[in-house]
């Protein structure tokens, strides 16, 4: 909790943790009102509101999450078409709400984000096993979507994709994330973008049975990705499914899929896809409720001294 005690306390309930999280976020939103940050690596009111929207979505407070997300995105705009193809590595992008500007002497070299995800960086993982999009997801992307053939390449040919010297090409490899250069893994890491806020709004409104508001939020986003996109006529579960596919495509590689599967109580299923065991650790399916959805509590002096802290399974 928020107090000190000489007694070894047990773990708090999920409800108590959410109560503390939301109280902290509400206080932060109030304290940050009127604050002007130095750059987007700092948190301002809009970012605090964006985090609050994520929490509310996870708690299934659908309409509240949607309203908060739209408020968070108020003073931002969507990126231009060309901005999609510059490497997702610059936090001055107008759509970015929050990001980390990593410079060369802080890049952690092979331990950095772009050493793992950058299509151009000279690391063993990128050279030998470039990151690819799930073929079943790729096939759901409209052919009119500006990102389909440039952020992912179904049949890469020599000279048609950016790879490090000595690197290999795989079908459906990505070109979304690029480090500063082949020898520098520096670059801005995206933590929060306007697109995510619109997707939270669309999902929240759809699940709150505010169908028109959900369609509007999805349309406002998708028309910037697909100029021929027509406002959805779907409703209910079908509309939610369309939104969730758009979310997977939009936020690919940005670290939300694990959380989404967990909060939606969905199964991880890579069977019948282009995933290979050497990259996935031979893990193709994980059922909802499996203990692998829970992270271990780190071993520290506090956990060693407190017999009442029960480790996750």
N, C-alpha and C positions, 0 to 999 in steps of 0.2 A: 504494500500500500504506500501511502505518502508519509508515513510516520516511522520513527525508529522504535524498536522494541528489543529488550534483552532476551525475549522468548523467540524460539525458532517457530516461525509462522508457516502454515501450509500454503499451498498455491491458492490464489483467489479464483473465483468463478469467472467464466467468460463474460457474464453480465457485468460484473464489477470492473473488469478490464475495459470493456467498451464504455462504461460510464466514465471512467477516468480519461480515456482517449478523447471522447467527445467533449468533456469539460475542458481539457487542455486545448483542443482545437477551437472551441468557442472563445476561450480567453485569447488565444493567439490571433484570431480574426479581429477581435476588438482592439487589441494592442497594436496591430499592424495597420489599422485604418489610418490613411493619410501618409503612411511611410513610403518613401521613394527609394528603391534599392539601387545599389551601384551597378549591378548587372544581373543577369538571369541565373547566376550561380547562387544568388541569395534568395531566400524565401520572402515573398511579400504577401499581402492579403489575398490576392487571387490564387496563389499557390496553396495557402492554408485552406481556402475554400475548396480547391480541387482535391486536396487530401480528404477533407470532410466529405465531399461527394463520393469518393471511393469507399470510405467507411460506411456511409449510409447505404450505398448500393450493396455492400457485403452483408449488412444487417437486414436487407430487404425492405428498407423504408423507401419504396420505389419513387413516389412523387417527390418526397423531400430530397432524395439524391438527384433527381432530374433538375429540380429548381436550383439546387446549390451548384450543380455543374454549369448550368446556363449562366448563372450569376458570375461564376469564376471566369468564364470565357468572354465576358462582356467587352473588354477593351482590347481584344486581340482579333487578328484576321487569319484566314487560311493562307497557306503558302502558295506560291505560283506554281505553274506546271514545271518550269525549269528547276525549281528548288528541290523537287523530288529526286533529281538525278545528280546532285552535287555531293552525295556521300553521307547525308544525315549526320554531319559532324560539326555543325556550326550553330551555336546557341543564339546567334543574332537572327536566325530565321524567324520571321514574324509569327509563325505558328507555335513556336516553342514558348512555353510558359516557365519552364524550369529545366536547367541542365547544368552539367558540370564541365567547366572548361579545363581540360587536362593539358598541361604543357609538357615539353619533352623531359625535363628533369623530374617530373612527377608521374610519368606514364607507366611505371612498373614494367616496362618493356613487354616480356612475354606473358606477364600476368594481367595485362590490361584488357579492357573491353574490346578494343580494335584488334588486338593480337588474336583474339578468339573469334570475333565476328567480322572484322574487316576483310573484305574480299581481296584486298591488295597487299596485305602485310606479309612479310617474309618470316612466317612462323611455321613450325612443322604441321600444326593442326590445319592451318589455312591452306598450305601447299598441298598436303596429302588428302585432306577431306574437307573441301569447301562446303560451307553451310548451304543447305537446299531447303526449298519449300515442299511441304507435303503435297504430293501430286493430286490428291483428292481435293485439297483446298484450292490449289492452282486452277483446277478445272472448273471451279465455281466462280472464278473471276471473269467478269464480262470481257469479251474481246474489245469492247470500246473503252475499257479502263486504261488510262494513260500509263499506268504502272505495270501492266501485265507483262509486256515483253522487254521492259527495260530494268525493272527492279529484280526480275527473275527471268532467267533465260532457259527455255525448255530444251533447246538443242544447241548448246554453245559450240561454236567452231573456233579454231585458232584465229586470233586477231579480232574476234567479235566481242570478247569479254575481257575485263581487267582482272589479271591474276598476277601473283608475284613470280619472279624469275624461277623457273623450275617447277611451277605449280601445275596441277592437273585440272581438268574441267570435268564437272559432273552434270548430268541432265538436271534441269530445274535449279541450278545454282543461283545464288543471289548476287546482286550488284547494288544492294541498298546501302550498306555501311562501308565506308572507306576511311582508312586511317590517313594521317597527314601525308604519308608517303610509304613506299615499300619498306623503308628502314626506320620509320617513326610511327609508333602506335599512339601518338598524341591525337587529340581531337575532342570535340564536345560530345558528351554522352547525354542522350535525351532521357529526362526523368518525367516530364509531363508536357503534353501537347494539347492544343485546342481540339484536335480531332477526337481525342479520348473523351473530352468533356461532352461533345455532341453525341458520342456513342453512349455514354452514361445516361444522358438525357433521353435519347431514343429508347434505350432499354427500360429505363425507369418509367417513362410515360406509358410505354407499351404494356408493361406489367401492372400499371395502375389503371389500365383500361382508358387511358387518354390517347386514343388511337390517332387522332389528327395531329396532336402535338408530337407524338412519336414519329409519324410520317414526315412532318415538317423538319424535325431535327435531323433525321436520316437524309432527307433530300438536300438540305443545306450543305451537308458534308459531301455526299456522293456526287453531286453535280460538279464539284471541284476536282473529282477524280475521274468521272465519266461524263463528258459533256452531253452525252445522249441519254443519260439516266432519267427515267420518268419516275415521278413520285409514286411510291409504293401504294398499291391498292389492297395490300394484305392486311389482315388483322389477327388478333389473338396469337396463338402459338406460331403460326406461319410468319407473322411479322417479327416476332421475337427471334425466330431462327434466322431470318434475313439480316437482322441487326447483328446477331452474334457472328455470322459469317463475315460481315463487313468489319466487325471488331477484330477478328482473327487476321484478316488481310491487312488492315490498317496498322495494327500494332505488332505485326510480325517481327520477331527478334528483339522486342523492347521489354521483355521480361514479365509479361502479364499472363501468359497462357497457364502456367502452373496455378496461379491464384484463381483464374477463371474456372478451370476444371474443378478446383476444390470448392469454391463458393457455390458453383452450380450443381455440385454433387454429380459430376459427369465422369465417365470412364475414360482413361487414357487408352486410346486404341490406335496402334500403328500397323495393325495387320492389314495386308493387302496394299501397302503403300510402297514408296521408294526408300523407306528408311532401311538402313543396314545395321546389322548387329554390332559391327566393330565401332560404330559411332554411338549407338544407343545403349551400349552395354548389354545387348541381347534382351533388353526390356521392351516388349511390344504391347503389353496390356497391363493396366493397373486398375483394379476395380475401385469404385467409390468406397470409402471407409477403410481401405487398406492402410496399414500402419505407416507405409512409406509416404503418405501425404503429410505426416507429422514430422517436424524436424526435431532432432535431439536438443535438449537443453545443454548448452556448453558447460563443461566441467570447470568450475572455478573454486576459489577458496570459500565463497559463500555457499555453493551447493555442497561442498565437502563438510561444512560446519552445520548444515541444516538437514537433519534426518527426515524432516517433514515435507521436503520438496520431492515429489514423486516424478521420476523420469518418464518422458513420453515412451510409449511402447516401441 
